[in-house]
Amino acid sequence: MASNRRIAIIDLGGQYCHLIARRLRDLAVDSEILPPGIPAEALSPYAGLILSGGPQSVYDANAVTIDESVLRLDVPILGICYGHQLLAKLLGGEVTRHDGEYGFAQLKTSTLASPLPPVSGTGTNKSWRRTDSADSLFRGTPLMQQVWMSHSDAVRALPPGLVTLATTDRCTCAAFAHSSKPLFGLQFHPEVAHTEYGAKILENFVRSICRIADSGTATSRVPALCERIQRAATGKSVFFLVSGGVDSTVAFALCGMALPKERVLGLYVDTGLMRQGETDELRVNLAQLGLADRIRIQDASEDFFKALNGKIDPEEKRQIIGRLFVEIQAQAMHQLSIDPDHWLLGQGTIYPDTIESGGDTGRAAVIKTHHNRCDEIRELIRQGKVIEPLAEFYKDEVRALGRELGLSAHLTNRSPFPGPGLAIRCLCTHAERPGAPLSQEIAASLAEDGFEGVLLPVRTVGVQGDARTYRMVVALKQKDDDIDYSILRRLSSALCNQNAAANRVMLLIGGNHSLTDARIVSATITRERLALLRQADFIARSEIEHASLAGTVWQFPVVLAPIAFQGGESIILRPVNSVDGMTASFASLPTQLLGTISGNILKLPGVDAVFLDVTNKPPATIEWE
């Protein structure tokens, strides 16, 4: 496609950079992701430019930037998050540290846009009327709308010529436009599913501002994927690591469709970290695909337990598991007399695995290293020995591909389960320490809503401002039994925005304990702890199935945390809703159902308490580790 019908996306290191391209793909608009150092003349043929988000601050000494002469091109530019701040700074605006704004926010737009106070000495403060192009960015969207934020810096002042188009309670410049040029900035992320009118805003940019006409809907992707697999596997066969989940099963099925059966062989490694009934379910699913005879099952649980013995750090656990998968794969190939020079390693990697592991360019922050992106796998990729049919796709796209392949709804709608399994849902720590009180101001604010809270020193992984955080969790307890999710959403966002020590909030729903009695106790991965977690997970999943809610809850991690009240531990329920896994909101389950789940889990020996995670992504990741 000619570049004058394409959008250039400048990758500034954001977690959602590739997601912008995916949203444009949904609009049947072609795009290309390019590095920030690309010269301006190379960008002039494009219909428009989008500057992505990123984990840095624009005022850092080594902050990533772009060729300033790009601003003098006659090409529309849209800056998103970091790109919004960078664009404002390059145009003469002021960007400063912000208290932080993560997750849901209410955006207010208006028909008249008032600029921020101008940068000192640059002009007078007056109202600016929107130009037609500025108005067109929000055309067809309401004056008040829900958006998704993830930033710790903000535009504080705009120079003359830039006008503020929208604000939130915590952000005085959530969107801006140039009064006479097609230059726009959005502090929020229109590309994520949780921005209510994000798709419409992007459509307005490419259609009304960049003048790219609608060329129709996308066609089936299966033939192109099969052709790509055939090219990549020319003269070779594929030895697939299969987990039984949606991604690896769809990727395995694609390879089985693209290649002769004798050139595709799968290995399922029973790590001992699986959920109850996982291996049996795999056999059933593969039999339905007609691929049961092309799979080998190997019990390697002893190897995994030995390697993880005494390990605490979540990144180290993920690296160990990924390394072991590679070693076991190599051993299996040797035992089966498979020549590695004539075989490729197949994986069901999807794009979120790559970007959360730091991306392919090194500009994105490492949020958590997925097992299929450990150092050993990266080296095999460098050597051209890995095939990943789904590496450019997101979870919802993979589900759609599975349906197109004729896979059962039971499989395509299956709740995501991480490759490292229960190992990253079994939290570990050496230190023993009590919780800490919240500040008097926060405690008083919580009391007004009928809550008390403590800061528990159990670490959890988060993603804030496109960067990784490893912080503590705020535990809440309320005075009555009725769960008001609207209050919890507000408190959860406020607590993570106002408290730099926390990136997650949870509510005590089972066990009548005083939060001040909570202690973090020493714990590592053991068979006994995993067995307890497996039982709790099975109870939660069974009750969700019984309530016919399995199809409405996108994912339901169950976590075992070394939070003790009476010598045992705590179970944390983490039901979330998402589309692609890049952003997520905690699921509002019926109070009666939560009571049933927590009541049954409390019957398990060794469980002191049950908590409900009430944090969105961001600031927390879906998994705790």
C-alpha positions as CSV (number, residue, x, y, z in Angstrom):
1,M,0.0,0.0,0.0
2,A,1.3,3.5,-0.8
3,S,2.7,5.3,2.2
4,N,0.3,8.3,1.6
5,R,-2.5,5.9,2.7
6,R,-0.6,4.7,5.8
7,I,0.0,5.9,9.3
8,A,3.5,6.0,10.7
9,I,3.6,5.1,14.4
10,I,6.8,6.3,16.2
11,D,7.7,3.8,18.9
12,L,8.8,5.8,22.0
13,G,8.8,2.7,24.1
14,G,5.2,2.4,25.2
15,Q,3.5,-0.7,26.4
16,Y,0.6,0.1,24.0
17,C,2.6,1.1,20.9
18,H,1.8,-2.1,18.9
19,L,-1.8,-1.9,20.2
20,I,-2.2,1.4,18.2
21,A,-1.3,-0.5,15.0
22,R,-3.8,-3.2,16.0
23,R,-6.6,-0.6,16.4
24,L,-5.8,0.9,13.0
25,R,-5.9,-2.6,11.6
26,D,-9.4,-2.9,13.0
27,L,-10.3,0.2,10.9
28,A,-8.7,-1.4,7.8
29,V,-5.9,1.3,7.9
30,D,-2.4,0.1,7.3
31,S,0.4,1.4,9.5
32,E,4.1,1.0,10.1
33,I,5.9,1.1,13.5
34,L,9.1,3.1,13.1
35,P,12.0,4.1,15.5
36,P,12.1,7.6,17.0
37,G,15.4,8.4,15.2
38,I,13.9,8.2,11.7
39,P,14.6,11.4,9.8
40,A,11.8,13.8,9.0
41,E,12.1,13.4,5.2
42,A,11.3,9.7,5.5
43,L,8.0,10.5,7.2
44,S,6.8,13.2,4.8
45,P,4.9,10.7,2.5
46,Y,2.7,9.3,5.2
47,A,-0.9,10.4,5.7
48,G,-0.3,10.9,9.4
49,L,2.0,10.3,12.3
50,I,1.2,8.9,15.8
51,L,3.7,9.4,18.7
52,S,3.3,6.5,21.1
53,G,3.5,6.5,24.9
54,G,6.7,5.6,26.7
55,P,8.1,4.8,30.2
56,Q,10.5,7.9,30.5
57,S,10.0,11.5,31.4
58,V,10.5,14.1,28.7
59,Y,12.8,16.1,30.9
60,D,15.2,13.1,31.6
61,A,18.7,13.7,30.3
62,N,18.5,10.7,28.0
63,A,14.8,11.0,27.2
64,V,13.8,9.6,23.8
65,T,12.8,12.2,21.3
66,I,12.2,12.8,17.6
67,D,13.6,14.9,14.8
68,E,12.1,18.4,15.6
69,S,11.8,19.1,11.9
70,V,9.0,16.5,11.8
71,L,6.9,19.3,13.3
72,R,7.4,21.4,10.2
73,L,6.1,18.7,7.8
74,D,2.6,19.2,6.4
75,V,1.5,15.9,8.0
76,P,-1.1,15.5,10.9
77,I,0.5,14.4,14.2
78,L,-1.2,12.8,17.2
79,G,0.8,12.4,20.4
80,I,-0.4,9.9,23.0
81,C,0.6,9.9,26.6
82,Y,4.5,10.4,26.5
83,G,4.0,11.4,22.9
84,H,1.5,14.1,24.0
85,Q,4.0,15.4,26.5
86,L,6.9,15.3,24.0
87,L,4.9,17.1,21.4
88,A,3.9,19.8,23.9
89,K,7.5,20.2,25.0
90,L,8.9,20.5,21.5
91,L,6.3,23.1,20.7
92,G,7.4,25.2,23.7
93,G,5.1,23.9,26.4
94,E,6.0,22.9,30.0
95,V,5.9,19.3,31.3
96,T,6.4,18.5,35.0
97,R,6.0,15.7,37.5
98,H,2.4,14.7,38.3
99,D,0.9,13.0,41.3
100,G,0.0,10.1,39.0
101,E,-3.2,9.0,37.3
102,Y,-3.8,5.3,36.5
103,G,-6.8,3.5,35.2
104,F,-10.3,5.0,34.7
105,A,-10.8,8.8,34.5
106,Q,-13.7,11.0,33.4
107,L,-12.7,13.2,30.5
108,K,-14.5,16.5,30.0
109,T,-14.5,18.1,26.6
110,S,-16.2,21.3,25.5
111,T,-17.1,23.3,22.4
112,L,-14.8,26.1,23.5
113,A,-11.2,25.2,24.5
114,S,-9.4,27.3,27.0
115,P,-5.6,27.1,27.1
116,L,-3.5,26.5,30.2
117,P,-1.6,29.5,31.5
118,P,1.0,30.2,28.9
119,V,4.7,29.5,29.5
120,S,6.2,32.6,31.2
121,G,6.9,35.4,28.8
122,T,5.4,33.7,25.7
123,G,2.1,35.5,25.4
124,T,-1.3,36.4,26.9
125,N,-3.9,34.2,28.5
126,K,-7.1,34.1,26.4
127,S,-9.7,31.7,25.1
128,W,-9.2,30.0,21.8
129,R,-12.0,28.8,19.6
130,R,-11.5,25.3,18.2
131,T,-10.6,25.0,14.6
132,D,-12.6,22.5,12.4
133,S,-9.7,20.0,12.6
134,A,-9.5,20.3,16.4
135,D,-13.3,19.8,16.8
136,S,-13.2,16.8,14.5
137,L,-10.9,14.8,16.8
138,F,-13.8,14.4,19.4
139,R,-16.6,14.6,16.9
140,G,-19.3,12.1,17.6
141,T,-18.3,11.6,21.2
142,P,-20.0,13.0,24.3
143,L,-18.8,16.0,26.4
144,M,-18.2,13.6,29.3
145,Q,-16.6,10.2,28.6
146,Q,-14.5,7.5,30.3
147,V,-10.9,7.3,29.3
148,W,-7.9,5.2,30.5
149,M,-4.8,6.9,32.0
150,S,-1.3,5.8,32.9
151,H,1.0,8.7,33.6
152,S,3.2,10.3,36.3
153,D,4.0,13.5,34.3
154,A,1.6,16.1,32.9
155,V,1.6,19.1,30.6
156,R,1.4,22.1,32.9
157,A,1.6,25.0,30.5
158,L,0.9,25.5,26.8
159,P,2.5,28.1,24.5
160,P,0.3,30.4,22.4
161,G,-1.1,28.5,19.5
162,L,-2.0,25.4,21.4
163,V,-5.4,25.0,23.0
164,T,-6.7,22.7,25.7
165,L,-9.5,20.4,24.4
166,A,-10.2,18.3,27.4
167,T,-9.5,17.9,31.2
168,T,-9.9,15.4,34.0
169,D,-10.2,16.0,37.7
170,R,-6.4,15.3,38.0
171,C,-5.2,16.6,34.7
172,T,-5.7,20.1,33.5
173,C,-4.5,19.3,30.0
174,A,-5.8,15.9,29.0
175,A,-5.9,16.8,25.3
176,F,-4.7,19.7,23.2
177,A,-4.7,20.9,19.6
178,H,-2.8,23.5,17.6
179,S,-5.1,26.4,16.5
180,S,-4.0,26.4,12.9
181,K,-2.0,23.2,12.3
182,P,-3.1,19.5,12.5
183,L,-1.1,18.8,15.7
184,F,-2.9,17.0,18.6
185,G,-2.0,15.6,22.0
186,L,-4.0,13.1,24.1
187,Q,-2.8,12.4,27.7
188,F,-5.0,9.3,27.8
189,H,-4.8,6.1,25.7
190,P,-7.4,5.9,23.0
191,E,-6.0,2.6,21.7
192,V,-7.0,0.6,24.8
193,A,-10.3,-1.1,25.1
194,H,-11.2,0.7,28.3
195,T,-11.3,4.1,26.7
196,E,-14.9,4.3,25.9
197,Y,-14.7,6.2,22.7
198,G,-11.1,5.5,21.9
199,A,-11.8,3.7,18.6
200,K,-14.0,6.7,17.5
201,I,-11.3,9.2,18.3
202,L,-8.7,7.2,16.3
203,E,-11.2,6.8,13.5
204,N,-11.7,10.6,13.5
205,F,-8.0,11.1,13.3
206,V,-7.4,8.8,10.4
207,R,-10.6,9.6,8.4
208,S,-11.3,13.3,9.1
209,I,-7.8,14.6,9.8
210,C,-5.5,12.3,7.8
211,R,-8.1,11.9,5.0
212,I,-7.7,8.1,4.7
213,A,-10.9,6.7,3.2
214,D,-12.6,3.6,4.5
215,S,-11.5,0.7,2.2
216,G,-13.7,-2.0,3.7
217,T,-13.4,-4.7,6.3
218,A,-10.4,-7.0,6.7
219,T,-10.5,-10.5,5.1
220,S,-9.8,-13.8,6.7
221,R,-6.3,-14.1,8.2
222,V,-6.0,-17.8,8.2
223,P,-4.8,-18.3,4.6
224,A,-2.1,-15.6,5.0
225,L,-1.0,-17.2,8.3
226,C,-0.8,-20.7,6.8
227,E,1.3,-19.3,3.9
228,R,3.6,-17.5,6.4
229,I,4.1,-20.8,8.3
230,Q,4.9,-22.7,5.1
231,R,7.5,-20.1,4.2
232,A,9.1,-20.0,7.6
233,A,9.2,-23.8,7.8
234,T,10.5,-24.5,4.3
235,G,12.4,-27.7,4.5
236,K,11.8,-28.1,8.2
237,S,9.3,-29.5,10.7
238,V,7.9,-27.9,13.9
239,F,8.3,-29.2,17.4
240,F,5.6,-27.4,19.4
241,L,5.5,-26.6,23.1
242,V,1.8,-26.9,23.9
243,S,0.3,-25.8,27.2
244,G,-3.3,-26.6,26.6
245,G,-4.3,-22.9,26.6
246,V,-6.0,-20.9,23.9
247,D,-2.8,-19.4,22.4
248,S,-0.7,-22.6,22.1
249,T,-3.6,-24.7,20.9
250,V,-4.6,-22.2,18.2
251,A,-1.0,-21.9,17.1
252,F,-0.6,-25.7,17.1
253,A,-3.8,-26.1,15.0
254,L,-2.6,-23.5,12.5
255,C,0.7,-25.4,12.0
256,G,-1.3,-28.6,11.7
257,M,-3.4,-27.0,9.0
258,A,-0.4,-25.4,7.1
259,L,1.9,-28.4,7.2
260,P,1.6,-32.2,6.7
261,K,0.8,-33.9,9.9
262,E,4.2,-35.8,10.0
263,R,6.0,-32.4,10.1
264,V,4.2,-31.2,13.3
265,L,4.8,-32.7,16.7
266,G,3.7,-31.3,20.1
267,L,5.2,-31.6,23.6
268,Y,3.1,-31.0,26.6
269,V,5.2,-30.6,29.7
270,D,3.5,-31.3,33.0
271,T,5.3,-28.9,35.3
272,G,3.5,-29.8,38.5
273,L,2.4,-26.2,38.4
274,M,-0.9,-26.8,36.6
275,R,-4.5,-26.3,37.7
276,Q,-6.6,-29.3,38.7
277,G,-7.7,-31.4,35.6
278,E,-5.4,-29.4,33.2
279,T,-3.7,-32.4,31.6
280,D,-6.9,-34.3,31.1
281,E,-8.6,-31.3,29.5
282,L,-5.6,-31.0,27.1
283,R,-6.1,-34.6,25.9
284,V,-9.8,-34.0,25.2
285,N,-9.2,-30.7,23.3
286,L,-6.4,-32.3,21.1
287,A,-8.6,-35.3,20.3
288,Q,-11.3,-33.0,19.1
289,L,-8.7,-31.3,16.8
290,G,-7.6,-34.7,15.4
291,L,-4.1,-34.0,16.7
292,A,-4.0,-36.3,19.7
293,D,-1.5,-38.6,18.0
294,R,0.8,-35.7,17.3
295,I,1.4,-34.8,21.0
296,R,3.7,-36.2,23.6
297,I,3.2,-35.7,27.3
298,Q,6.1,-35.5,29.7
299,D,6.0,-35.3,33.5
300,A,8.8,-33.0,34.5
301,S,7.3,-31.8,37.8
302,E,10.3,-33.0,39.9
303,D,12.7,-30.9,37.7
304,F,10.6,-27.7,38.2
305,F,10.2,-28.2,42.0
306,K,13.9,-28.7,42.3
307,A,14.8,-25.7,40.2
308,L,12.3,-23.4,42.1
309,N,13.3,-24.6,45.6
310,G,13.9,-21.5,47.8
311,K,13.4,-19.0,45.0
312,I,11.6,-15.8,45.9
313,D,12.0,-13.2,43.2
314,P,9.2,-13.3,40.6
315,E,11.5,-12.4,37.7
316,E,13.9,-15.2,38.7
317,K,11.1,-17.7,38.9
318,R,9.9,-16.8,35.4
319,Q,13.4,-17.0,33.9
320,I,14.0,-20.4,35.6
321,I,10.7,-21.8,34.2
322,G,11.4,-20.5,30.7
323,R,15.0,-22.0,30.8
324,L,13.7,-25.4,31.9
325,F,11.1,-25.5,29.1
326,V,14.0,-25.1,26.6
327,E,16.1,-27.7,28.3
328,I,13.3,-30.2,28.4
329,Q,12.4,-29.5,24.8
330,A,16.0,-30.2,23.7
331,Q,16.0,-33.4,25.8
332,A,12.8,-34.6,24.3
333,M,14.0,-34.0,20.8
334,H,17.1,-36.0,21.5
335,Q,15.0,-38.9,22.9
336,L,12.8,-38.8,19.9
337,S,15.9,-38.8,17.6
338,I,14.8,-35.4,16.1
339,D,17.6,-33.5,14.4
340,P,17.4,-29.9,15.7
341,D,18.9,-28.6,12.5
342,H,15.8,-29.7,10.6
343,W,13.2,-28.6,13.2
344,L,11.9,-25.3,14.5
345,L,10.6,-24.7,18.0
346,G,7.0,-23.7,17.9
347,Q,5.4,-21.4,20.5
348,G,2.0,-19.8,21.1
349,T,3.5,-16.5,21.9
350,I,1.1,-13.5,21.5
351,Y,2.1,-9.8,21.4
352,P,1.4,-8.9,25.1
353,D,4.0,-11.6,26.0
354,T,6.6,-9.8,24.0
355,I,5.9,-6.2,25.0
356,E,5.6,-7.0,28.7
357,S,9.0,-8.8,28.4
358,G,10.6,-5.6,27.1
359,G,9.6,-5.7,23.4
360,D,11.9,-6.5,20.5
361,T,13.5,-3.1,20.3
362,G,14.7,-2.6,23.8
363,R,12.8,0.8,24.2
364,A,9.9,-0.7,26.2
365,A,10.3,-1.3,29.9
366,V,10.4,-4.9,31.2
367,I,7.2,-5.4,33.2
368,K,7.6,-9.2,33.7
369,T,9.6,-11.6,31.6
370,H,7.3,-14.2,30.1
371,H,8.6,-17.8,30.0
372,N,8.5,-17.7,26.2
373,R,10.8,-14.7,26.3
374,C,13.6,-15.9,28.6
375,D,17.2,-15.3,27.4
376,E,17.5,-18.8,26.0
377,I,14.4,-18.3,23.8
378,R,15.6,-14.9,22.6
379,E,18.9,-16.6,21.5
380,L,17.0,-19.2,19.6
381,I,14.9,-16.5,17.9
382,R,18.1,-14.7,17.0
383,Q,19.3,-17.9,15.3
384,G,16.0,-18.2,13.4
385,K,15.0,-21.5,15.2
386,V,11.6,-20.4,16.5
387,I,8.3,-20.1,14.8
388,E,5.5,-18.1,16.5
389,P,2.4,-17.8,14.2
390,L,0.5,-15.6,16.7
391,A,3.3,-13.2,17.7
392,E,1.6,-10.2,16.2
393,F,-1.9,-10.8,17.7
394,Y,-3.8,-10.2,20.9
395,K,-5.9,-12.6,22.9
396,D,-9.3,-11.5,21.4
397,E,-7.8,-11.9,17.9
398,V,-6.5,-15.4,18.8
399,R,-10.0,-16.4,20.0
400,A,-11.5,-15.2,16.7
401,L,-8.8,-17.2,14.8
402,G,-9.7,-20.2,16.8
403,R,-13.4,-19.9,16.0
404,E,-12.5,-19.4,12.3
405,L,-10.5,-22.7,12.5
406,G,-13.6,-24.4,13.9
407,L,-12.4,-24.9,17.4
408,S,-15.0,-25.4,20.1
409,A,-16.3,-22.5,22.0
410,H,-15.3,-24.3,25.2
411,L,-11.7,-24.0,24.1
412,T,-11.7,-20.5,22.5
413,N,-13.5,-19.0,25.5
414,R,-11.2,-20.7,27.9
415,S,-9.9,-18.5,30.7
416,P,-6.2,-17.5,30.1
417,F,-3.7,-19.3,32.2
418,P,0.0,-18.2,32.3
419,G,2.7,-20.5,31.1
420,P,4.6,-20.5,34.4
421,G,1.3,-21.8,35.9
422,L,0.7,-21.6,39.7
423,A,4.3,-20.7,40.4
424,I,3.6,-17.0,39.9
425,R,0.3,-17.2,41.8
426,C,2.1,-18.7,44.8
427,L,3.8,-15.7,46.4
428,C,7.0,-16.2,48.2
429,T,9.1,-14.2,50.7
430,H,11.9,-14.7,53.3
431,A,11.2,-11.8,55.6
432,E,8.6,-11.8,58.4
433,R,7.1,-8.4,59.1
434,P,3.8,-6.8,60.1
435,G,1.7,-4.4,58.1
436,A,2.1,-0.6,58.4
437,P,-0.6,2.0,59.1
438,L,-1.7,4.3,56.4
439,S,-1.2,8.1,56.8
440,Q,-3.7,9.8,59.1
441,E,-5.1,11.7,56.1
442,I,-5.8,8.6,54.1
443,A,-7.1,6.7,57.1
444,A,-9.5,9.5,57.9
445,S,-10.7,9.6,54.3
446,L,-11.3,5.8,54.3
447,A,-13.2,6.0,57.6
448,E,-15.7,8.5,56.0
449,D,-16.6,5.7,53.5
450,G,-16.8,3.0,56.2
451,F,-13.4,1.4,55.6
452,E,-10.1,0.8,57.5
453,G,-6.9,-0.1,55.8
454,V,-3.2,-1.1,56.3
455,L,-0.3,-1.2,53.9
456,L,0.9,-4.8,53.7
457,P,4.6,-5.3,52.8
458,V,3.9,-8.2,50.3
459,R,5.3,-7.2,46.9
460,T,3.3,-7.2,43.8
461,V,4.1,-6.3,40.1
462,G,2.4,-3.3,38.6
463,V,2.6,-1.2,35.4
464,Q,2.4,2.5,35.9
465,G,3.3,5.2,33.4
466,D,4.4,2.4,31.0
467,A,7.1,1.3,33.5
468,R,7.4,-1.7,35.9
469,T,6.7,-1.1,39.6
470,Y,7.2,-3.6,42.4
471,R,5.3,-2.2,45.3
472,M,3.1,-3.1,48.3
473,V,-0.6,-3.7,48.6
474,V,-3.2,-1.8,50.5
475,A,-5.6,-4.1,52.4
476,L,-9.1,-2.8,53.2
477,K,-11.8,-3.9,55.5
478,Q,-15.3,-2.5,55.6
479,K,-17.8,-2.1,58.4
480,D,-20.7,-3.8,56.7
481,D,-21.0,-6.8,54.4
482,D,-22.5,-5.0,51.4
483,I,-19.9,-4.5,48.7
484,D,-20.4,-1.1,46.9
485,Y,-18.2,-1.5,43.8
486,S,-18.6,2.2,42.8
487,I,-17.0,3.2,46.1
488,L,-14.3,0.5,45.7
489,R,-13.4,1.7,42.2
490,R,-13.0,5.2,43.5
491,L,-11.0,4.2,46.6
492,S,-8.8,1.8,44.6
493,S,-7.8,4.5,42.1
494,A,-7.3,7.1,44.8
495,L,-5.1,4.9,47.0
496,C,-2.7,4.0,44.2
497,N,-2.6,7.5,42.9
498,Q,-2.0,9.1,46.3
499,N,0.2,6.4,47.8
500,A,3.5,5.9,46.0
501,A,4.3,2.8,48.0
502,A,1.3,0.9,46.6
503,N,0.2,-0.4,43.2
504,R,-2.7,-2.7,44.3
505,V,-5.7,-2.7,46.6
506,M,-7.6,-5.6,48.0
507,L,-10.7,-6.1,50.2
508,L,-11.1,-8.6,53.1
509,I,-14.1,-10.7,52.3
510,G,-13.5,-13.9,54.3
511,G,-12.3,-14.2,57.9
512,N,-13.3,-11.8,60.6
513,H,-9.8,-10.5,61.4
514,S,-8.4,-7.1,62.4
515,L,-6.1,-6.0,59.6
516,T,-3.5,-4.8,62.2
517,D,-3.0,-8.5,63.2
518,A,-1.8,-9.4,59.7
519,R,1.8,-10.6,59.3
520,I,3.9,-11.4,56.3
521,V,5.5,-14.8,56.9
522,S,8.4,-16.6,55.3
523,A,7.3,-18.9,52.4
524,T,8.7,-20.6,49.3
525,I,7.2,-22.9,46.7
526,T,6.4,-26.3,48.1
527,R,4.1,-29.1,47.0
528,E,1.9,-28.5,50.0
529,R,1.4,-24.8,49.2
530,L,0.7,-25.6,45.6
531,A,-1.8,-28.2,46.6
532,L,-3.6,-25.7,48.8
533,L,-3.7,-23.1,46.0
534,R,-4.9,-25.7,43.5
535,Q,-7.8,-26.6,45.7
536,A,-8.8,-22.9,46.2
537,D,-8.5,-22.3,42.5
538,F,-10.7,-25.2,41.7
539,I,-13.4,-24.0,44.2
540,A,-13.4,-20.5,42.6
541,R,-13.6,-21.8,39.1
542,S,-16.3,-24.4,40.0
543,E,-18.5,-21.8,41.6
544,I,-18.1,-19.4,38.6
545,E,-19.1,-22.2,36.3
546,H,-22.1,-23.1,38.5
547,A,-23.2,-19.5,38.5
548,S,-22.9,-19.5,34.6
549,L,-20.5,-16.6,34.8
550,A,-17.5,-18.2,33.2
551,G,-18.2,-16.5,29.9
552,T,-18.5,-13.1,31.5
553,V,-15.3,-13.1,33.6
554,W,-12.4,-12.8,31.3
555,Q,-9.8,-14.2,33.7
556,F,-9.9,-15.3,37.3
557,P,-6.4,-15.8,38.9
558,V,-6.4,-17.1,42.4
559,V,-3.4,-16.3,44.5
560,L,-1.8,-17.8,47.6
561,A,-0.2,-15.1,49.7
562,P,1.9,-15.5,52.9
563,I,-0.4,-13.2,54.8
564,A,-1.1,-14.8,58.2
565,F,-3.6,-14.1,60.9
566,Q,-3.7,-17.4,62.8
567,G,-0.7,-19.3,61.5
568,G,-2.1,-20.0,58.0
569,E,-2.1,-18.0,54.8
570,S,-4.5,-15.9,52.7
571,I,-6.2,-16.5,49.4
572,I,-6.7,-13.6,47.0
573,L,-9.3,-13.7,44.3
574,R,-8.5,-11.7,41.2
575,P,-11.5,-11.7,38.7
576,V,-10.9,-9.3,35.8
577,N,-12.5,-8.2,32.6
578,S,-10.5,-7.4,29.5
579,V,-10.4,-7.7,25.8
580,D,-6.8,-8.1,24.9
581,G,-5.0,-8.3,28.3
582,M,-3.3,-4.9,27.8
583,T,-5.7,-3.2,30.1
584,A,-8.2,-4.7,32.6
585,S,-10.8,-3.8,35.1
586,F,-11.6,-5.8,38.2
587,A,-14.9,-7.8,37.7
588,S,-17.9,-6.9,39.9
589,L,-19.0,-10.4,41.0
590,P,-22.3,-10.8,42.9
591,T,-21.8,-10.4,46.7
592,Q,-23.6,-13.7,47.4
593,L,-21.3,-15.6,45.0
594,L,-18.2,-14.1,46.6
595,G,-19.6,-15.2,50.0
596,T,-20.0,-18.7,48.7
597,I,-16.5,-18.9,47.2
598,S,-14.8,-17.4,50.2
599,G,-16.8,-19.5,52.6
600,N,-15.8,-22.7,50.9
601,I,-12.2,-21.7,50.6
602,L,-12.1,-20.8,54.3
603,K,-12.9,-24.5,55.0
604,L,-9.6,-25.5,53.6
605,P,-7.0,-26.3,56.3
606,G,-4.3,-23.6,56.3
607,V,-6.4,-20.7,55.0
608,D,-6.8,-17.8,57.4
609,A,-8.5,-15.2,55.2
610,V,-9.8,-14.5,51.7
611,F,-9.3,-11.2,49.9
612,L,-10.7,-9.7,46.7
613,D,-8.3,-7.8,44.5
614,V,-10.1,-4.5,43.4
615,T,-7.4,-3.0,41.2
616,N,-7.5,-2.2,37.5
617,K,-4.6,-2.6,35.1
618,P,-2.9,-0.2,35.3
619,P,-1.7,0.4,38.0
620,A,-1.6,-3.4,38.8
621,T,-0.9,-6.2,36.3
622,I,-3.4,-8.9,36.0
623,E,-1.1,-11.5,37.6
624,W,0.4,-10.6,41.0
625,E,3.9,-11.6,39.7
